[in-house]
Amino acid sequence: MNLPATFRFYAGLNEHLPPSFRMRTLSVSLRGRVSIRQTTDSLGIPSDAIDLILVNGDPVDPAYAVQPGDRVSIYPKFETFDISILRRH
């Protein structure tokens, strides 16, 4: 029995998903060899918006072929703000 893979998109990446897919874990049935990039492209997530992909807690490349039962977590580009000039010393 093939287990579906699960995908979770975080923060601003949800803006690219249909409303019914936002802020929830998606179950994806696999048919053949499918990469994470193929899956994100089919969902309308721009590649340049993705900063980090974890599969079962380990970082992977977008070309990683998703396996049955994988837990895929996809994070947007992280932004940092320099607030040093605003700190009180």
N, CA, C and O atoms as CSV, one atom per row, in Angstrom:
chain,resi,resn,atom,element,x,y,z
A,1,MET,N,N,0.838,-1.178,0.000
A,1,MET,CA,C,0.000,0.000,0.000
A,1,MET,C,C,0.887,1.246,0.000
A,1,MET,O,O,1.766,1.376,0.851
A,2,ASN,N,N,0.666,2.153,-0.937
A,2,ASN,CA,C,1.425,3.400,-0.994
A,2,ASN,C,C,0.806,4.439,-0.078
A,2,ASN,O,O,-0.373,4.770,-0.200
A,3,LEU,N,N,1.602,4.944,0.828
A,3,LEU,CA,C,1.148,6.034,1.679
A,3,LEU,C,C,1.271,7.332,0.898
A,3,LEU,O,O,2.217,7.491,0.126
A,4,PRO,N,N,0.358,8.248,1.072
A,4,PRO,CA,C,0.530,9.542,0.409
A,4,PRO,C,C,1.648,10.322,1.102
A,4,PRO,O,O,1.939,10.101,2.277
A,5,ALA,N,N,2.249,11.211,0.376
A,5,ALA,CA,C,3.203,12.153,0.977
A,5,ALA,C,C,2.389,13.337,1.486
A,5,ALA,O,O,1.307,13.622,0.973
A,6,THR,N,N,2.911,14.019,2.490
A,6,THR,CA,C,2.226,15.208,2.979
A,6,THR,C,C,3.110,16.431,2.753
A,6,THR,O,O,4.330,16.375,2.908
A,7,PHE,N,N,2.474,17.522,2.388
A,7,PHE,CA,C,3.151,18.793,2.146
A,7,PHE,C,C,2.552,19.833,3.063
A,7,PHE,O,O,1.337,19.883,3.255
A,8,ARG,N,N,3.426,20.679,3.639
A,8,ARG,CA,C,2.970,21.814,4.441
A,8,ARG,C,C,3.758,23.030,3.987
A,8,ARG,O,O,4.988,23.009,3.957
A,9,PHE,N,N,3.040,24.091,3.633
A,9,PHE,CA,C,3.642,25.348,3.200
A,9,PHE,C,C,3.482,26.358,4.317
A,9,PHE,O,O,2.429,26.429,4.951
A,10,TYR,N,N,4.526,27.141,4.563
A,10,TYR,CA,C,4.522,28.062,5.685
A,10,TYR,C,C,4.515,29.526,5.242
A,10,TYR,O,O,4.987,29.891,4.165
A,11,ALA,N,N,3.960,30.328,6.125
A,11,ALA,CA,C,3.935,31.794,6.000
A,11,ALA,C,C,3.424,32.239,4.634
A,11,ALA,O,O,2.387,31.761,4.173
A,12,GLY,N,N,4.148,33.152,3.986
A,12,GLY,CA,C,3.705,33.785,2.753
A,12,GLY,C,C,3.512,32.854,1.575
A,12,GLY,O,O,2.876,33.235,0.592
A,13,LEU,N,N,4.047,31.637,1.646
A,13,LEU,CA,C,3.845,30.698,0.532
A,13,LEU,C,C,2.369,30.345,0.381
A,13,LEU,O,O,1.925,29.980,-0.708
A,14,ASN,N,N,1.613,30.453,1.463
A,14,ASN,CA,C,0.188,30.136,1.412
A,14,ASN,C,C,-0.583,31.077,0.496
A,14,ASN,O,O,-1.646,30.716,-0.008
A,15,GLU,N,N,-0.063,32.272,0.276
A,15,GLU,CA,C,-0.729,33.237,-0.592
A,15,GLU,C,C,-0.839,32.742,-2.038
A,15,GLU,O,O,-1.704,33.196,-2.788
A,16,HIS,N,N,0.026,31.823,-2.419
A,16,HIS,CA,C,0.037,31.288,-3.781
A,16,HIS,C,C,-0.901,30.087,-3.954
A,16,HIS,O,O,-1.153,29.640,-5.073
A,17,LEU,N,N,-1.406,29.581,-2.845
A,17,LEU,CA,C,-2.251,28.383,-2.894
A,17,LEU,C,C,-3.727,28.753,-2.980
A,17,LEU,O,O,-4.123,29.836,-2.550
A,18,PRO,N,N,-4.541,27.859,-3.533
A,18,PRO,CA,C,-5.987,28.083,-3.485
A,18,PRO,C,C,-6.437,28.176,-2.018
A,18,PRO,O,O,-5.844,27.525,-1.158
A,19,PRO,N,N,-7.453,28.957,-1.725
A,19,PRO,CA,C,-7.885,29.132,-0.330
A,19,PRO,C,C,-8.104,27.825,0.440
A,19,PRO,O,O,-7.795,27.758,1.629
A,20,SER,N,N,-8.619,26.811,-0.204
A,20,SER,CA,C,-8.890,25.550,0.502
A,20,SER,C,C,-7.617,24.783,0.867
A,20,SER,O,O,-7.678,23.846,1.663
A,21,PHE,N,N,-6.468,25.161,0.303
A,21,PHE,CA,C,-5.190,24.495,0.587
A,21,PHE,C,C,-4.349,25.252,1.613
A,21,PHE,O,O,-3.340,24.726,2.082
A,22,ARG,N,N,-4.735,26.452,1.962
A,22,ARG,CA,C,-3.905,27.311,2.809
A,22,ARG,C,C,-3.903,26.870,4.271
A,22,ARG,O,O,-4.912,26.424,4.816
A,23,MET,N,N,-2.726,27.014,4.879
A,23,MET,CA,C,-2.541,26.806,6.317
A,23,MET,C,C,-2.972,25.409,6.781
A,23,MET,O,O,-3.511,25.249,7.876
A,24,ARG,N,N,-2.731,24.421,5.949
A,24,ARG,CA,C,-3.062,23.064,6.340
A,24,ARG,C,C,-2.088,22.085,5.690
A,24,ARG,O,O,-1.386,22.429,4.739
A,25,THR,N,N,-2.057,20.890,6.202
A,25,THR,CA,C,-1.236,19.837,5.620
A,25,THR,C,C,-1.993,19.214,4.458
A,25,THR,O,O,-3.153,18.824,4.587
A,26,LEU,N,N,-1.309,19.128,3.315
A,26,LEU,CA,C,-1.914,18.562,2.107
A,26,LEU,C,C,-1.422,17.136,1.905
A,26,LEU,O,O,-0.229,16.857,2.027
A,27,SER,N,N,-2.325,16.259,1.604
A,27,SER,CA,C,-1.987,14.880,1.316
A,27,SER,C,C,-1.901,14.725,-0.200
A,27,SER,O,O,-2.845,15.058,-0.916
A,28,VAL,N,N,-0.763,14.217,-0.689
A,28,VAL,CA,C,-0.527,14.113,-2.127
A,28,VAL,C,C,-0.294,12.651,-2.492
A,28,VAL,O,O,0.641,12.019,-2.000
A,29,SER,N,N,-1.153,12.124,-3.356
A,29,SER,CA,C,-0.957,10.763,-3.859
A,29,SER,C,C,0.075,10.810,-4.971
A,29,SER,O,O,-0.007,11.645,-5.871
A,30,LEU,N,N,1.032,9.921,-4.903
A,30,LEU,CA,C,2.137,9.924,-5.860
A,30,LEU,C,C,1.853,8.970,-7.014
A,30,LEU,O,O,1.407,7.838,-6.824
A,31,ARG,N,N,2.124,9.463,-8.203
A,31,ARG,CA,C,2.004,8.623,-9.407
A,31,ARG,C,C,3.329,8.722,-10.157
A,31,ARG,O,O,3.576,9.676,-10.894
A,32,GLY,N,N,4.155,7.735,-9.955
A,32,GLY,CA,C,5.468,7.755,-10.598
A,32,GLY,C,C,6.436,8.648,-9.847
A,32,GLY,O,O,6.189,9.059,-8.713
A,33,ARG,N,N,7.550,8.936,-10.514
A,33,ARG,CA,C,8.601,9.758,-9.918
A,33,ARG,C,C,8.214,11.232,-10.047
A,33,ARG,O,O,8.082,11.753,-11.154
A,34,VAL,N,N,8.034,11.897,-8.903
A,34,VAL,CA,C,7.636,13.299,-8.881
A,34,VAL,C,C,8.580,14.047,-7.948
A,34,VAL,O,O,8.771,13.651,-6.798
A,35,SER,N,N,9.170,15.132,-8.451
A,35,SER,CA,C,10.069,15.921,-7.616
A,35,SER,C,C,9.277,16.953,-6.819
A,35,SER,O,O,8.121,17.245,-7.125
A,36,ILE,N,N,9.913,17.487,-5.810
A,36,ILE,CA,C,9.285,18.562,-5.044
A,36,ILE,C,C,9.034,19.754,-5.959
A,36,ILE,O,O,7.973,20.373,-5.887
A,37,ARG,N,N,9.987,20.081,-6.810
A,37,ARG,CA,C,9.815,21.215,-7.724
A,37,ARG,C,C,8.589,21.015,-8.630
A,37,ARG,O,O,7.818,21.953,-8.833
A,38,GLN,N,N,8.403,19.814,-9.171
A,38,GLN,CA,C,7.231,19.551,-10.007
A,38,GLN,C,C,5.941,19.769,-9.218
A,38,GLN,O,O,4.966,20.306,-9.742
A,39,THR,N,N,5.947,19.351,-7.964
A,39,THR,CA,C,4.758,19.508,-7.124
A,39,THR,C,C,4.495,20.980,-6.819
A,39,THR,O,O,3.361,21.443,-6.935
A,40,THR,N,N,5.538,21.718,-6.431
A,40,THR,CA,C,5.339,23.134,-6.114
A,40,THR,C,C,4.957,23.919,-7.361
A,40,THR,O,O,4.118,24.817,-7.290
A,41,ASP,N,N,5.557,23.598,-8.498
A,41,ASP,CA,C,5.187,24.258,-9.755
A,41,ASP,C,C,3.707,24.017,-10.083
A,41,ASP,O,O,2.999,24.936,-10.497
A,42,SER,N,N,3.252,22.785,-9.897
A,42,SER,CA,C,1.856,22.463,-10.222
A,42,SER,C,C,0.879,23.183,-9.287
A,42,SER,O,O,-0.282,23.392,-9.640
A,43,LEU,N,N,1.348,23.557,-8.106
A,43,LEU,CA,C,0.507,24.285,-7.152
A,43,LEU,C,C,0.620,25.801,-7.312
A,43,LEU,O,O,-0.086,26.556,-6.643
A,44,GLY,N,N,1.515,26.245,-8.208
A,44,GLY,CA,C,1.661,27.680,-8.454
A,44,GLY,C,C,2.581,28.400,-7.498
A,44,GLY,O,O,2.515,29.624,-7.383
A,45,ILE,N,N,3.448,27.660,-6.803
A,45,ILE,CA,C,4.417,28.275,-5.888
A,45,ILE,C,C,5.658,28.650,-6.696
A,45,ILE,O,O,6.296,27.766,-7.267
A,46,PRO,N,N,6.024,29.947,-6.762
A,46,PRO,CA,C,7.229,30.337,-7.507
A,46,PRO,C,C,8.499,29.777,-6.847
A,46,PRO,O,O,8.661,29.869,-5.630
A,47,SER,N,N,9.373,29.211,-7.635
A,47,SER,CA,C,10.618,28.632,-7.109
A,47,SER,C,C,11.439,29.644,-6.330
A,47,SER,O,O,12.057,29.305,-5.321
A,48,ASP,N,N,11.447,30.901,-6.803
A,48,ASP,CA,C,12.277,31.906,-6.134
A,48,ASP,C,C,11.687,32.374,-4.803
A,48,ASP,O,O,12.327,33.143,-4.087
A,49,ALA,N,N,10.478,31.923,-4.462
A,49,ALA,CA,C,9.879,32.278,-3.173
A,49,ALA,C,C,10.254,31.269,-2.085
A,49,ALA,O,O,10.027,31.514,-0.900
A,50,ILE,N,N,10.826,30.137,-2.492
A,50,ILE,CA,C,11.161,29.060,-1.552
A,50,ILE,C,C,12.608,29.192,-1.099
A,50,ILE,O,O,13.521,29.382,-1.903
A,51,ASP,N,N,12.790,29.084,0.233
A,51,ASP,CA,C,14.140,29.191,0.786
A,51,ASP,C,C,14.621,27.874,1.382
A,51,ASP,O,O,15.809,27.560,1.312
A,52,LEU,N,N,13.714,27.105,1.963
A,52,LEU,CA,C,14.120,25.894,2.681
A,52,LEU,C,C,13.078,24.804,2.475
A,52,LEU,O,O,11.875,25.037,2.588
A,53,ILE,N,N,13.576,23.599,2.166
A,53,ILE,CA,C,12.709,22.429,2.023
A,53,ILE,C,C,13.252,21.347,2.950
A,53,ILE,O,O,14.428,20.986,2.892
A,54,LEU,N,N,12.372,20.841,3.804
A,54,LEU,CA,C,12.731,19.734,4.686
A,54,LEU,C,C,11.858,18.538,4.341
A,54,LEU,O,O,10.651,18.672,4.141
A,55,VAL,N,N,12.483,17.369,4.272
A,55,VAL,CA,C,11.747,16.126,4.099
A,55,VAL,C,C,12.065,15.256,5.299
A,55,VAL,O,O,13.217,14.889,5.531
A,56,ASN,N,N,11.036,14.934,6.052
A,56,ASN,CA,C,11.204,14.154,7.283
A,56,ASN,C,C,12.243,14.801,8.200
A,56,ASN,O,O,12.982,14.111,8.901
A,57,GLY,N,N,12.288,16.137,8.184
A,57,GLY,CA,C,13.177,16.891,9.061
A,57,GLY,C,C,14.560,17.172,8.506
A,57,GLY,O,O,15.344,17.873,9.146
A,58,ASP,N,N,14.880,16.646,7.339
A,58,ASP,CA,C,16.208,16.848,6.747
A,58,ASP,C,C,16.112,17.766,5.529
A,58,ASP,O,O,15.173,17.645,4.742
A,59,PRO,N,N,17.077,18.688,5.362
A,59,PRO,CA,C,17.055,19.578,4.197
A,59,PRO,C,C,17.314,18.799,2.909
A,59,PRO,O,O,18.148,17.894,2.871
A,60,VAL,N,N,16.583,19.169,1.855
A,60,VAL,CA,C,16.744,18.526,0.546
A,60,VAL,C,C,16.707,19.577,-0.547
A,60,VAL,O,O,16.318,20.722,-0.316
A,61,ASP,N,N,17.110,19.176,-1.726
A,61,ASP,CA,C,17.083,19.987,-2.935
A,61,ASP,C,C,15.689,19.885,-3.563
A,61,ASP,O,O,15.009,18.876,-3.377
A,62,PRO,N,N,15.247,20.914,-4.307
A,62,PRO,CA,C,13.941,20.846,-4.976
A,62,PRO,C,C,13.808,19.679,-5.957
A,62,PRO,O,O,12.690,19.277,-6.281
A,63,ALA,N,N,14.922,19.131,-6.430
A,63,ALA,CA,C,14.878,18.001,-7.361
A,63,ALA,C,C,14.627,16.669,-6.655
A,63,ALA,O,O,14.470,15.640,-7.313
A,64,TYR,N,N,14.590,16.678,-5.329
A,64,TYR,CA,C,14.354,15.453,-4.560
A,64,TYR,C,C,13.070,14.771,-5.036
A,64,TYR,O,O,12.034,15.422,-5.174
A,65,ALA,N,N,13.137,13.467,-5.286
A,65,ALA,CA,C,11.965,12.686,-5.703
A,65,ALA,C,C,11.196,12.273,-4.444
A,65,ALA,O,O,11.710,11.553,-3.588
A,66,VAL,N,N,9.983,12.738,-4.360
A,66,VAL,CA,C,9.144,12.477,-3.189
A,66,VAL,C,C,8.828,10.990,-3.099
A,66,VAL,O,O,8.492,10.347,-4.094
A,67,GLN,N,N,8.942,10.459,-1.882
A,67,GLN,CA,C,8.684,9.045,-1.625
A,67,GLN,C,C,7.380,8.891,-0.841
A,67,GLN,O,O,6.994,9.798,-0.103
A,68,PRO,N,N,6.703,7.761,-0.993
A,68,PRO,CA,C,5.491,7.539,-0.205
A,68,PRO,C,C,5.776,7.688,1.292
A,68,PRO,O,O,6.763,7.157,1.802
A,69,GLY,N,N,4.907,8.410,1.981
A,69,GLY,CA,C,5.056,8.614,3.422
A,69,GLY,C,C,5.930,9.784,3.816
A,69,GLY,O,O,6.014,10.105,5.002
A,70,ASP,N,N,6.590,10.441,2.857
A,70,ASP,CA,C,7.427,11.604,3.190
A,70,ASP,C,C,6.582,12.730,3.785
A,70,ASP,O,O,5.434,12.941,3.394
A,71,ARG,N,N,7.177,13.442,4.736
A,71,ARG,CA,C,6.585,14.664,5.279
A,71,ARG,C,C,7.426,15.818,4.758
A,71,ARG,O,O,8.581,15.971,5.155
A,72,VAL,N,N,6.863,16.632,3.873
A,72,VAL,CA,C,7.585,17.716,3.212
A,72,VAL,C,C,7.129,19.052,3.813
A,72,VAL,O,O,5.941,19.373,3.817
A,73,SER,N,N,8.095,19.819,4.316
A,73,SER,CA,C,7.821,21.150,4.868
A,73,SER,C,C,8.559,22.166,4.009
A,73,SER,O,O,9.759,22.033,3.770
A,74,ILE,N,N,7.830,23.186,3.544
A,74,ILE,CA,C,8.422,24.153,2.631
A,74,ILE,C,C,8.272,25.552,3.210
A,74,ILE,O,O,7.170,25.992,3.535
A,75,TYR,N,N,9.404,26.243,3.332
A,75,TYR,CA,C,9.456,27.555,3.971
A,75,TYR,C,C,9.823,28.643,2.960
A,75,TYR,O,O,10.583,28.401,2.022
A,76,PRO,N,N,9.277,29.837,3.164
A,76,PRO,CA,C,9.575,30.950,2.248
A,76,PRO,C,C,10.948,31.540,2.546
A,76,PRO,O,O,11.609,31.171,3.517
A,77,LYS,N,N,11.354,32.461,1.686
A,77,LYS,CA,C,12.596,33.205,1.926
A,77,LYS,C,C,12.470,33.891,3.278
A,77,LYS,O,O,11.462,34.533,3.574
A,78,PHE,N,N,13.501,33.747,4.088
A,78,PHE,CA,C,13.522,34.389,5.384
A,78,PHE,C,C,14.089,35.785,5.230
A,78,PHE,O,O,15.056,35.994,4.499
A,79,GLU,N,N,13.498,36.719,5.905
A,79,GLU,CA,C,13.994,38.084,5.850
A,79,GLU,C,C,14.506,38.474,7.225
A,79,GLU,O,O,13.957,38.073,8.251
A,80,THR,N,N,15.558,39.255,7.223
A,80,THR,CA,C,16.081,39.769,8.485
A,80,THR,C,C,16.060,41.282,8.429
A,80,THR,O,O,16.171,41.892,7.365
A,81,PHE,N,N,15.918,41.854,9.574
A,81,PHE,CA,C,15.901,43.303,9.682
A,81,PHE,C,C,16.991,43.718,10.650
A,81,PHE,O,O,17.107,43.159,11.741
A,82,ASP,N,N,17.778,44.682,10.260
A,82,ASP,CA,C,18.813,45.215,11.137
A,82,ASP,C,C,18.167,46.288,12.004
A,82,ASP,O,O,17.853,47.382,11.533
A,83,ILE,N,N,17.972,45.958,13.279
A,83,ILE,CA,C,17.360,46.919,14.198
A,83,ILE,C,C,18.359,47.491,15.185
A,83,ILE,O,O,17.977,48.105,16.182
A,84,SER,N,N,19.640,47.288,14.907
A,84,SER,CA,C,20.661,47.733,15.851
A,84,SER,C,C,20.587,49.236,16.119
A,84,SER,O,O,20.865,49.672,17.236
A,85,ILE,N,N,20.219,50.029,15.121
A,85,ILE,CA,C,20.151,51.480,15.350
A,85,ILE,C,C,18.935,51.858,16.200
A,85,ILE,O,O,18.859,52.979,16.703
A,86,LEU,N,N,17.998,50.944,16.361
A,86,LEU,CA,C,16.805,51.222,17.155
A,86,LEU,C,C,16.934,50.772,18.606
A,86,LEU,O,O,16.122,51.165,19.444
A,87,ARG,N,N,17.920,49.971,18.911
A,87,ARG,CA,C,18.099,49.459,20.277
A,87,ARG,C,C,18.563,50.561,21.214
A,87,ARG,O,O,19.359,51.425,20.846
A,88,ARG,N,N,18.050,50.508,22.420
A,88,ARG,CA,C,18.544,51.411,23.466
A,88,ARG,C,C,19.704,50.740,24.158
A,88,ARG,O,O,19.620,49.573,24.543
A,89,HIS,N,N,20.766,51.461,24.313
A,89,HIS,CA,C,21.968,50.876,24.934
A,89,HIS,C,C,22.036,51.205,26.391
A,89,HIS,O,O,22.977,50.797,27.073
